[in-house]
């Protein structure tokens, strides 16, 4: 069997996922129990995929994860390039190694995969530090020796699709994960449904009064996590390692909670990245980035009062989602004060601070407080970095130059966004 390298790239749809993709490549978005990238790695065991992403992310990934990014010279064999927004299934993964060299696979005008010999692969990879466009696809199709329509490929296009698909993908992911019974389940905790569909890893504790409901899907509790008394977790759901689920919390099916989070209140069909705190909040059909802190009683509206479909600004235009329930999309490092209310379908930019009622998209690095009669202002970058340093110190996570450089890159990339909103700069108390 031929030696085949695997590479993952971003296409133009990564812009639709801003601000989530300001601080991570599209293939590091979470859907189900894993990132899109790790799912590809797991299904193509044997070699770590080569990564191609926007330049401001490359140095960060190389520094933090010790991986090679945007390195065409690392290609030495025939290479299969996969779209980073592909939710790879076992069925498709089984077929892809048989793809002939020179073939491209497309779905609805987007590149799903391309397979080239070493020389052609290096030429193609050299262009992938920028998102792959429809114009690039037209040129690639003309140079390819064959083209295939990949009708069964699941390619994400918009962020609200993650909440819609999360339950289905969770069921598939959790079914293939090795089950663990190493954690402790209190005798006065209850499991509704099949006990074998509960996986509780070493060092995890389920306290008295907790109800785990596996009737609609499995539940996974990662190592060292605690589900505190009188909480409810419905499957399919995933809780990462070192996470604390506070008392009286309700996590509905279709939810993924990352590592080292603190979660309280009600979470429904949502993704919450690692190191985030959501205390006594309602978060529904939403995507919450890393290091986000939502103050007590924060509520994310997930529907319009007239029950019409929710519209979201994505890729520079307003898009009708076709969905009645769509929450909010929080970039990394967002902080919301207690009792903040966020309207359905809103995007909250990286490192923004929220107060009161939020009825519009919030640019990155914005201090937003219209409720008290003020105007949104631009946060001073140094204050953002100081807050980041404090957060890292509290969690005993090393604060590196790469973390600062990434935020500075995003700050510069989003400067025009704030300028267009007419923001003055402020120095908030931190």
N, C-alpha and C positions, 0 to 999 in steps of 0.2 A: 504494500500500500504506500502511496506517495507521501512524502513529508509535506505537511501543510501548516503554514503559519496562519494565525488568526489576528486580524487587526480590527479595531473599533474606531469609527469616525462620527463626527457630528454633521447633520445637514441643517438646512436653513430653518427648519421647524424649531430648532433650539431657541430661536428668538421668541417664539410664542410662549415659552416657559419662563421668561423673565418675570420677576427678579430671581426666581429659584435658580436659574442657570447663570446668574452673575458670578456666583462663587463655586460652582461645580459644573463639570461638563454634563451634557444631557444624559450620558450613559451612567452617571452616578445618581440619577433620580431613583427613588424607591417606588416600586410597585409590587405588592405582595409582601413576601418575607425577605426580599433582597433588592439590591440595586440591579439595574438592567445589566451593568457590567459584570457583577458577580454571577449572575445567572448564566451569562455567556461563558465565563471562566469555568463554572461548574459543569456545564454541558460539553465543553471542549477541554477535558482534563489532559494534562501532560505538559502544557506550556502556557505561560501567562500571555494573554493577548497584548499585542502592541497597541498603543493608544495614540490617537490623533485628536487634538482639541485646539480651541482658540489659544493664542499665544499667552495671554495673561494668566491662563490656568496651567500652562505647561510647567513653568518653573515651580509653581506651588506643589503640583502633584509629584514632581521629581524630588523635591525637598522633603515633603511630608511622608510619602509612601515609598520612596526609593524605587520608583518605576521609571521606565524610559518613555518619554512623550515627545511626539513630533520628531522621531528619529528614523527617517527612511533607510539610513545606512544599516539598521538592524535587520533589514529584510535580506534573507539569504536563500529562501525557498519560495515555491509557489505560495501565494498568500490569498486568503479569503478575507475580504473587507466586509464588515457588517455594520449596518446603520445602528448608531448608538441608541436610537429610540425604538428599537425592535424588542418586543417582549418575546424572547426566544423560547419556543416549546421543544419538548423532546422529539416530537415528530419532525419538525423542521430541522433541528440539529442533526438528526440521523440522516437526512437527505443532503445536507449542505456539503459534506466531505466528497460527495460524488460529482459536484459541480465541475464541468470541464473548464480548463483555462480559457480565458477570453470571453467568458459568459458574464452578462449582467442580469440581475433579477430585479424587477421593478413592480411597484404596486401604486396605482393611481398617480402616476407621474413622479414618484419618489423612488430613489435607489434603495433597495433592500440589501442587496449584496453585489459584490463583483469579485471575480477570481482571475488573477493574472500570474504569469510566470515572474521570476525574480526581477528581471530588468524592467519590465513594464510596471510591476508593482511598485518599485522604487520611484519611478516617474510619477505614478498616480499619487503615491503617499506624499510626495513633496508639495502637493497642492492642498493638503488637508489641514493646514494650520488655520484655514478659514472654513466656515461652514460650507458644505457642498450644496450647490444651487441647482435649480432646474436647468439653467443654461449649461452648467457643467455636465448635467445628465445628457443633454442633447448631444454634446460633443463626445461624451463617453460612448453613447449608443452607436454613433457612427464609426468609432474605432473598434468596437467589440466584434467578436466573431459570431456571437449568438446572443439572443435576448429571450428571457423567460418572464412570464407573468406569474407573480407569486401571490395568488389570490387569498391563500390562508394565512399570510403573514399578518401579525398584529403590530402595526406601527403607530406609536403615539403621535398625535398631532397637536393636541391642546392639553393644558394641565388638568382640566376637569375630567378628562377621560380616566385619569388615574383613580379617582374616587369611584367612578362608575365600574371600573374593571377590578378594583382591588379585592373584592370578595372572591371572585372567580379565580384570580391568580393566586390568592392565599390558599385556597383549597388545593390547587395543584402543587404549590410549593410545599405546604405542610404535609401533604400525602407522601412526598418523596423524602422528607427529612426523617432521620433516625429518631425514634421516640425515646424519651428519657423518663424514668420514674425515680430519679435520685433525690428530688426535692421533697420537702415535708408538707403534707396536706393535713391540716388539723381535723380531728375526728368530727368536729361540729361544722366543717365546711361541707357543701353539697355539690355534687356533680349531676347535672341533668343531662341525660343522654349517655352515650357510651364512654365509659371511663378510659378506654384505650385511646380515645381521641384527645385526651389531655396529655400534653407533654410538659413535664416540669423538671427543669434541669438542676444540677447539683448546686446546693447553697441557696436555692429558692424556697420561699415559705408562703403558704396560703393560710391565712389566719382564720379564726372562727367566724362563722356568719357569712363567709364568702360563698357565692354561687357561681359555678362555672357551667355554662350551658353549651354543650357540644352537639345539640340536636340539629343545628343547621351548618355545622362545620367544626373542624378541630381548633383547639386553642394551644398555643405554645407559650410557655413562660421561660425566659432565658435564665442563664446561670446568675445566682446572686441577687435575684429580684424578689420583691416582697409585695404581695397583694394583701392589703390591710383589711381589717374587719368590715363585714357588711357591704362589700363591693360585689358587683356583678360583671362578669366578662362573658360575652356571647361570642360563639364562633361563627365564621372563621375569624380569628384574631391572632396577632403576633405581638408579644412583648419581649423586648431585647434584654440584654444582660445589665445587671446593676440598677434596674429601674424600680421605682417605688410607686405603687398604685395606692393612693390615699383612701382612707375610710369613706364608705358610702359613694364610691365612684361607680359609674356605669359606662362600660366600654361595649358599644354595640358591635355586631358583626361587620366585617369588612374594614377593620381598623388595624393599622400597623404602628407600633410605638417603638422607637429606637432605644439605643443603649443609654444608660445613666440619665434617664428622664425622671421627672416627678410629675405625676398626672392625677388630677382630681376633678370632679364634676361629671360631665357627660361628654363622651367622644363617640362620634358616629361616622362610619365610612370615611375615615380620615387617615392621613399619614402624618406622623410626628417624628422628625429626625432626632438624632441623639443630642444629649445635653440640654434639652429644652424643658422648661417648667410651665405647666398648664394647671393652675390651681383653682379649683371650684369654678370652672369655666364651662361654657357650652361651645364645643367645636364640632361642627357637622359638615360633611362633604367638603373638607378643606385639606390643604397641604401646608404643613408647618415646617419651616426649615430648621437648621441646626442653631443651637445657642439662643433660642427664642424664649422670652419670658413674658407670659400673659398673666397679668395680675388677677387677683381674686375677683370673681363675678364678671369677668370679661365674657361677652356673648358674641358669637359670630352668627349672624342671620344667614340662613341657607335657602331662603325663599322670599319671593315678593308677596306683599299683602294681598294682591289680586290673583295669586297663583299662576301667573304667566311664566313663560320661560325666561331664564336669567341671561342677560347679556354681559359679556366680558371683553375688555380691551385686550387684544392679543395681536402681536405682530404689526402694531400700528393701526389697527382698525377694530371697530366694534363688531363682535361676533355673537350671533345668537347661538347659545349652547344647545338649544333644543331640550334642555333639562329644566325641570321645575325646581330641583334642589341643587344649588351650587353655593358653596361657602366662600371662603377667602383663601388667598395664597400669600403666605408670609415668607419673605426672604430671610436669610440668616441674620442673627443678632437683633431682630426686632424686639422691642420692649413695649408693653402696653400697661398703663397704670390701671389700678383697680376700677372695675365697673365700666371699662371701655366697651362700646358697642360698635360693631363693624357690619356694614351692610353687605348683602349677598353679592358675590361676584367681584369683590374688590381685591386689588393687588397691593400689597404693602411692601415697599422697597427695603432693600438691605439696610440694616442698622438704623431704621427709623424708630422714633419714639411717639407713641400714641396716647392721647388723652381725650376723654369724652366720646362724642359720637362721630364716627368716620363714615361719610357717605360718598366718598370718591377714592380713586386710586391715589396712593401716597408715594411720591418719588423716594428713591433711596437717600439716606442721610438727611431725613426731614424730621423736624420736631413739629408734630401736628396737634394743634389744640384750637379748633374753631369754636368749641362749645363755650369757652370763656370770653369769646369776642375777639380773640387774637387771630393773627394770620400765620399760616405755616411758615417756618423759617428753616434755613439750612444749618445743620449741626456743624459745629467746629470739629474738624477731623481729629485733632488731638484729644478732644473729650471722648470721641468714639473709641479711640485706641486705649485710653485709660480705662474705660468701662470694660473693654475686651480683656485687658490685662487682669482686672479685678475678678471677672468671671472665671478666667482660666485658673487664677490662684485659688479661688474658692473650691474648684473641682480638682485641684492638684494636677492640672494639665500644663505642660510646658508651653510658655508663650514665646513663639519664635519670630525671627525676622520675616520668615515666609508668611506668617499670619498677618503681619502688619502690611507687607508688600501687596498681598492679595487685596486687602481692603483699600489700600491706596489706589490700586489699579481700578477697582470698581468705583471708587469716589471720583476719579478722573473720567471714567467712561460715562458716568451719569451726570456730569456737571451741566451739560446742556439741558437735560431734563429739568433740573431745578431752576436753571436760568429762565427757561421758557415759562415756568410757573411764577416768575418774578419774586423769587425768595431772597430775603436778606439773611445774613449769617447771624447766628446767635451763639452764646456760650452758656448752655444750660448748666445748672448746678448738678454735679455728679458726686 
